[in-house]
Amino acid sequence: MSNTLLKVASGILLIAVAAMIAFGVYREKQIRTDLQQREAALTDSQTIDENTTADELSKLGDGAAANIPALAAGIIGDVPTLETIPKVDAFPWRDALANRLYSNARSRRCGMLIPGLPVRSGLQHREGRLTTIGRIPAISISLELDESAKDKMPRITQVQTENYLAKHRLVIEPILYHDRRGTVYFGTDCRAAFFEKDRPLVTVKSEAMIDQSVGNFLALGLFQDQGECDGRTLIMSFRYAQSDPTLTGLDAAKKTTECLILHLRPDATPDNPIFDVFATTEGRQQIHQLVRSSNLLTDPTTSIRAGVRFDRFVMMGLYPASPVVTDVRLNTDRTMPSAKAQLLMRQGPADDRPGLQDILDDFAGYVADDSIDARLLETFSN
């Protein structure tokens, strides 16, 4: 009797598993078909490849975004005025200020866009009115599985994880605005778009580990110098558990806080809201200007490449969780030590000292100035 019941139960279990697999395949086909239809509507029978220009990509998004409610497109609420947007009075060079600003900005986390939306929104310019210009891709991110972590993963999990990470990209997109006079400025609203790198027009659903990573990107506020703020510089921060090879066990991952600086160029306009992106490393000890791509969504080289390992596996040990960043590589154009920037803003007559925005405006010039390096060395040697 017990053997009969066991056989029946086993048969029912096999049928249930088969049904679940079949339903999963069916749903995946449904989702992919739906995304393909959305993508076809966005492209309007046009194709996109590595030669597609940023202007062409923007035009593709304009017609599609016009028919999508602002909430779904990731642009929510009334247009904020420059006066109402949170400010940062000083750049967080030191850990104490960086940690305090990060804690105070937890309500300004970067939000993930829902699946099926245009990766890039259309841009708007309405003369004489407060206007949301749109979402603009600023930073592209790719994840790679750390080589040392592969041996600790089940083979099937390793292959699936590597394929998943290689297939997808993530972009961070600030929202820009312009006032009645046409002055462009950042807000602290920020969105993240997750997409297949071979289909860079439409967002797709992300796994929990990706959502967790995006939640670590916060907008600290607009930089203001001595109470003056023109909205040209947005300071963001991200925190992650970085592997420390000198430690073992639970202490082998330490929290690291870095900053992203998005800086509008002086000649930015509502029709051309061009900006540069900077990122810090080594606990904000180095400032890097990132290479500006002509088409961030299709460029095979991402702004940030991060190696990751997983300290925990769930669902019978097959699903990776608790990602730990072991390595961060930036697509860097040029680099300046943070100490040099601080020295520039402190030395010499007060009227001749550049502010942070002045340094960002002419970053290449200040990096190349050898006399500043010599003065920095002499000062720090005493």
Wavefront OBJ file of the C-alpha trace (Angstrom):
o trace
v 0.000 0.000 0.000
v 2.764 2.395 0.971
v 4.677 1.603 -2.233
v 1.573 2.381 -4.289
v 1.093 5.711 -2.514
v 4.772 6.511 -3.019
v 4.517 5.821 -6.745
v 1.396 7.964 -7.036
v 3.002 10.813 -5.100
v 6.148 10.613 -7.228
v 4.055 10.686 -10.386
v 2.126 13.733 -9.210
v 5.388 15.490 -8.282
v 6.881 14.809 -11.714
v 3.753 16.115 -13.417
v 3.822 19.258 -11.245
v 7.492 19.909 -12.020
v 6.899 19.401 -15.743
v 3.928 21.753 -15.632
v 5.985 24.423 -13.830
v 8.767 24.167 -16.403
v 6.303 24.317 -19.285
v 4.553 27.329 -17.762
v 7.906 29.050 -17.198
v 8.893 28.531 -20.834
v 5.470 29.764 -21.963
v 5.665 32.884 -19.807
v 9.200 33.630 -20.983
v 8.051 33.396 -24.600
v 5.090 35.653 -23.804
v 7.318 38.248 -22.126
v 9.871 38.170 -24.949
v 7.115 38.505 -27.564
v 5.669 41.468 -25.686
v 9.103 43.127 -25.425
v 9.765 42.533 -29.101
v 6.452 44.196 -29.966
v 7.295 47.152 -27.731
v 10.744 47.397 -29.277
v 9.290 47.286 -32.768
v 6.945 50.138 -31.837
v 9.847 52.148 -30.476
v 12.152 51.656 -33.419
v 9.382 52.243 -35.959
v 11.023 49.819 -38.390
v 14.441 51.360 -37.791
v 17.495 49.425 -36.634
v 20.062 50.274 -33.995
v 23.669 49.169 -33.851
v 27.018 50.471 -32.652
v 26.898 53.136 -35.374
v 23.588 54.601 -34.247
v 24.188 58.133 -32.998
v 22.950 59.567 -29.739
v 20.721 61.982 -31.641
v 19.109 59.148 -33.581
v 18.576 57.200 -30.385
v 16.959 60.219 -28.762
v 14.596 60.611 -31.714
v 13.567 56.984 -31.433
v 12.571 57.612 -27.835
v 10.670 60.828 -28.494
v 7.696 59.320 -30.302
v 7.418 56.375 -27.945
v 7.757 58.339 -24.732
v 5.036 60.763 -25.778
v 2.428 58.007 -25.368
v 3.634 56.780 -21.972
v 2.394 58.377 -18.737
v 5.045 60.252 -16.766
v 4.759 57.855 -13.832
v 5.525 54.820 -15.987
v 8.336 56.627 -17.779
v 10.061 57.238 -14.469
v 9.398 60.969 -14.284
v 7.101 61.710 -11.387
v 5.331 64.797 -10.065
v 5.679 68.519 -10.651
v 8.860 70.131 -11.937
v 11.014 71.045 -8.909
v 12.454 74.525 -8.791
v 16.158 74.962 -8.169
v 15.425 76.364 -4.709
v 13.551 73.257 -3.538
v 16.148 70.654 -4.497
v 18.420 69.343 -1.671
v 21.897 70.887 -1.584
v 25.376 69.831 -0.509
v 27.555 72.595 0.957
v 30.871 70.739 0.705
v 32.240 67.774 -1.167
v 32.599 64.781 1.187
v 36.349 64.303 1.133
v 36.346 62.778 4.615
v 34.614 59.577 5.713
v 32.594 61.236 8.473
v 30.874 63.665 6.097
v 30.481 61.030 3.375
v 28.753 58.652 5.795
v 26.507 61.382 7.221
v 25.410 62.632 3.794
v 24.808 59.071 2.626
v 22.617 58.318 5.649
v 20.643 61.543 5.185
v 20.006 60.752 1.498
v 18.431 57.297 1.938
v 15.094 58.627 0.687
v 16.757 59.637 -2.600
v 17.713 56.194 -3.846
v 17.978 55.533 -7.557
v 14.791 53.783 -8.697
v 14.647 50.909 -11.177
v 12.446 51.442 -14.237
v 9.721 48.876 -14.811
v 10.132 46.435 -17.736
v 8.946 47.417 -21.210
v 9.807 51.134 -21.115
v 12.114 53.104 -23.409
v 15.624 52.928 -21.972
v 16.053 56.584 -22.852
v 13.173 59.025 -22.607
v 12.378 61.675 -25.169
v 13.696 65.189 -24.462
v 11.434 68.208 -24.030
v 12.067 71.939 -24.346
v 9.248 74.405 -23.690
v 10.287 78.031 -23.800
v 9.174 80.212 -20.907
v 7.997 77.284 -18.742
v 9.424 75.092 -16.009
v 10.009 71.829 -17.849
v 11.266 68.310 -17.279
v 13.795 67.792 -20.064
v 13.934 64.034 -19.508
v 16.033 61.077 -18.402
v 19.530 61.009 -19.869
v 21.892 58.004 -19.605
v 24.995 59.037 -17.701
v 26.822 55.880 -16.654
v 26.748 52.347 -18.037
v 27.622 49.422 -15.775
v 28.535 45.824 -16.515
v 29.100 43.053 -13.970
v 31.520 40.177 -14.320
v 31.947 37.088 -12.177
v 35.162 37.177 -10.170
v 37.581 34.468 -11.337
v 38.370 33.329 -7.801
v 34.660 32.884 -7.047
v 33.961 30.460 -9.895
v 35.479 27.446 -8.129
v 33.088 27.896 -5.201
v 29.954 27.855 -7.346
v 28.003 24.906 -8.706
v 28.820 24.525 -12.394
v 25.252 25.122 -13.554
v 24.989 28.237 -11.368
v 28.300 29.556 -12.655
v 27.347 29.184 -16.309
v 23.883 30.701 -15.869
v 25.223 33.605 -13.806
v 27.999 34.397 -16.286
v 25.577 34.276 -19.210
v 23.095 36.506 -17.398
v 25.686 39.122 -16.444
v 27.254 39.142 -19.915
v 23.877 39.528 -21.606
v 22.672 42.578 -19.682
v 23.645 46.184 -19.004
v 22.597 48.781 -16.475
v 22.553 52.559 -16.997
v 22.102 55.278 -14.390
v 19.925 58.127 -15.649
v 19.568 61.490 -13.910
v 16.541 63.647 -14.674
v 17.235 67.157 -15.947
v 15.040 70.258 -15.951
v 15.092 73.787 -17.286
v 13.573 76.925 -15.811
v 11.579 79.690 -17.511
v 14.793 81.359 -18.680
v 16.072 78.151 -20.256
v 18.689 77.419 -17.565
v 19.375 73.677 -17.324
v 19.781 72.017 -13.917
v 19.870 68.595 -12.319
v 17.330 67.232 -9.887
v 17.901 64.536 -7.279
v 15.465 62.120 -8.953
v 17.403 59.369 -10.643
v 16.401 56.203 -12.487
v 18.184 53.005 -13.512
v 17.416 51.184 -16.750
v 18.197 47.484 -17.079
v 18.288 46.035 -20.576
v 19.724 43.346 -22.822
v 22.848 44.720 -24.471
v 21.683 43.460 -27.871
v 18.299 45.195 -27.378
v 19.212 48.603 -25.932
v 15.846 50.285 -26.512
v 13.565 48.550 -24.005
v 13.989 47.818 -20.294
v 13.643 44.253 -18.998
v 13.001 42.744 -15.594
v 16.052 42.568 -13.347
v 17.020 39.973 -10.782
v 16.995 40.773 -7.064
v 20.789 41.081 -6.937
v 20.642 43.877 -9.545
v 17.848 45.691 -7.686
v 19.912 45.484 -4.516
v 22.907 47.060 -6.231
v 20.838 49.895 -7.737
v 19.435 50.737 -4.304
v 22.952 51.621 -3.183
v 23.086 54.601 -5.575
v 21.853 57.755 -3.805
v 21.601 61.400 -4.855
v 23.255 63.475 -2.125
v 22.220 66.813 -3.615
v 23.225 69.717 -5.819
v 26.602 71.220 -5.000
v 26.508 74.787 -3.747
v 29.499 77.015 -3.103
v 29.103 79.544 -0.277
v 25.343 79.440 -0.586
v 25.332 79.864 -4.372
v 23.878 77.042 -6.472
v 23.263 77.024 -10.221
v 22.244 73.361 -10.401
v 25.081 72.383 -12.728
v 26.652 69.795 -10.420
v 24.871 66.787 -8.923
v 26.760 64.737 -6.360
v 25.720 61.120 -6.068
v 27.142 58.386 -3.871
v 27.207 54.615 -3.932
v 28.185 52.172 -1.240
v 29.167 48.578 -1.702
v 30.758 45.688 0.160
v 34.268 45.524 -1.262
v 36.415 42.448 -0.867
v 39.528 42.939 1.268
v 42.148 40.263 0.491
v 43.892 40.942 3.826
v 40.825 39.829 5.795
v 39.006 36.527 6.112
v 35.572 35.286 7.142
v 32.754 37.705 7.834
v 35.159 40.647 7.937
v 36.491 39.948 4.413
v 34.104 42.509 2.901
v 34.231 46.119 4.033
v 31.831 48.936 3.218
v 33.260 51.438 0.758
v 31.612 54.751 -0.126
v 32.447 56.500 -3.388
v 30.981 59.466 -5.243
v 29.743 60.182 -8.740
v 29.819 63.783 -9.934
v 27.570 64.780 -12.830
v 28.571 68.220 -14.106
v 26.754 70.222 -16.768
v 29.053 72.080 -19.122
v 28.802 75.889 -19.118
v 27.293 75.882 -22.625
v 24.604 73.272 -21.870
v 21.154 74.158 -23.241
v 17.708 72.509 -23.031
v 18.212 71.200 -26.564
v 21.742 69.998 -25.800
v 22.033 69.288 -22.042
v 25.571 67.940 -22.275
v 27.406 67.002 -19.090
v 30.587 65.260 -17.938
v 30.785 62.416 -15.454
v 33.397 61.984 -12.738
v 33.860 59.132 -10.285
v 36.022 58.668 -7.224
v 38.009 55.620 -6.145
v 40.104 54.550 -3.141
v 37.625 56.021 -0.700
v 37.331 59.296 -2.651
v 41.124 59.753 -2.792
v 41.199 59.861 -6.597
v 38.888 61.739 -8.986
v 38.493 60.314 -12.482
v 36.860 61.906 -15.483
v 35.120 59.115 -17.359
v 35.350 58.727 -21.114
v 32.312 60.249 -22.746
v 30.740 57.832 -25.201
v 28.938 59.048 -28.318
v 26.341 56.332 -27.676
v 26.378 54.977 -24.138
v 23.701 52.349 -24.775
v 25.498 50.554 -27.599
v 29.135 51.159 -26.680
v 30.727 47.756 -25.936
v 32.944 49.394 -23.301
v 30.917 50.356 -20.245
v 31.693 53.275 -17.938
v 32.127 50.942 -14.950
v 33.059 47.259 -14.925
v 32.698 45.510 -11.599
v 33.864 42.070 -10.593
v 31.526 40.337 -8.135
v 31.349 37.239 -6.004
v 28.416 35.882 -4.019
v 28.720 35.079 -0.327
v 25.417 33.253 -0.081
v 23.302 30.929 -2.199
v 19.579 30.349 -1.744
v 16.971 28.056 -3.299
v 18.777 24.794 -2.506
v 22.153 26.461 -2.987
v 21.644 27.213 -6.669
v 20.654 30.913 -6.693
v 23.394 33.495 -5.930
v 22.716 36.182 -3.313
v 24.610 38.776 -1.237
v 26.885 40.099 -4.013
v 30.287 41.450 -2.976
v 32.277 43.702 -5.301
v 35.860 42.492 -5.605
v 37.108 44.889 -8.251
v 35.961 48.136 -9.887
v 37.418 49.313 -13.212
v 36.540 52.672 -14.713
v 36.702 53.708 -18.345
v 38.817 56.711 -17.422
v 39.912 59.641 -19.533
v 42.090 61.388 -16.930
v 42.689 61.334 -13.166
v 43.508 63.833 -10.409
v 44.383 63.088 -6.771
v 41.719 64.469 -4.460
v 44.445 66.115 -2.384
v 45.425 68.186 -5.401
v 41.883 69.435 -5.901
v 41.607 70.370 -2.215
v 44.924 72.203 -2.351
v 43.851 74.161 -5.408
v 40.770 75.398 -3.567
v 42.754 76.474 -0.475
v 46.025 78.023 -1.648
v 46.783 81.452 -3.022
v 44.769 84.695 -2.849
v 41.079 84.091 -2.178
v 40.038 85.757 -5.433
v 42.316 83.447 -7.452
v 41.241 80.165 -5.906
v 39.119 77.978 -8.151
v 35.974 76.366 -6.808
v 35.048 72.749 -7.362
v 32.979 73.642 -10.441
v 35.876 75.636 -11.908
v 38.107 72.573 -11.598
v 35.476 70.357 -13.202
v 35.035 72.868 -16.053
v 38.750 72.693 -16.906
v 39.647 69.325 -15.463
v 42.140 68.471 -18.217
v 43.954 71.775 -17.711
v 44.334 71.321 -13.966
v 45.432 67.698 -14.369
v 48.163 68.732 -16.836
v 49.476 71.610 -14.719
v 52.815 70.249 -13.435
v 53.501 73.276 -11.256
v 50.487 72.363 -9.132
v 51.824 68.840 -8.682
v 55.183 70.179 -7.519
v 53.543 72.550 -5.069
v 51.363 69.743 -3.770
v 54.401 67.509 -3.191
v 56.264 70.284 -1.381
v 53.298 71.102 0.844
v 52.600 67.505 1.834
v 56.285 66.761 2.423
v 56.568 69.413 5.155
l 1 2 3 4 5 6 7 8 9 10 11 12 13 14 15 16 17 18 19 20 21 22 23 24 25 26 27 28 29 30 31 32 33 34 35 36 37 38 39 40 41 42 43 44 45 46 47 48 49 50 51 52 53 54 55 56 57 58 59 60 61 62 63 64 65 66 67 68 69 70 71 72 73 74 75 76 77 78 79 80 81 82 83 84 85 86 87 88 89 90 91 92 93 94 95 96 97 98 99 100 101 102 103 104 105 106 107 108 109 110 111 112 113 114 115 116 117 118 119 120 121 122 123 124 125 126 127 128 129 130 131 132 133 134 135 136 137 138 139 140 141 142 143 144 145 146 147 148 149 150 151 152 153 154 155 156 157 158 159 160 161 162 163 164 165 166 167 168 169 170 171 172 173 174 175 176 177 178 179 180 181 182 183 184 185 186 187 188 189 190 191 192 193 194 195 196 197 198 199 200 201 202 203 204 205 206 207 208 209 210 211 212 213 214 215 216 217 218 219 220 221 222 223 224 225 226 227 228 229 230 231 232 233 234 235 236 237 238 239 240 241 242 243 244 245 246 247 248 249 250 251 252 253 254 255 256 257 258 259 260 261 262 263 264 265 266 267 268 269 270 271 272 273 274 275 276 277 278 279 280 281 282 283 284 285 286 287 288 289 290 291 292 293 294 295 296 297 298 299 300 301 302 303 304 305 306 307 308 309 310 311 312 313 314 315 316 317 318 319 320 321 322 323 324 325 326 327 328 329 330 331 332 333 334 335 336 337 338 339 340 341 342 343 344 345 346 347 348 349 350 351 352 353 354 355 356 357 358 359 360 361 362 363 364 365 366 367 368 369 370 371 372 373 374 375 376 377 378 379 380 381 382
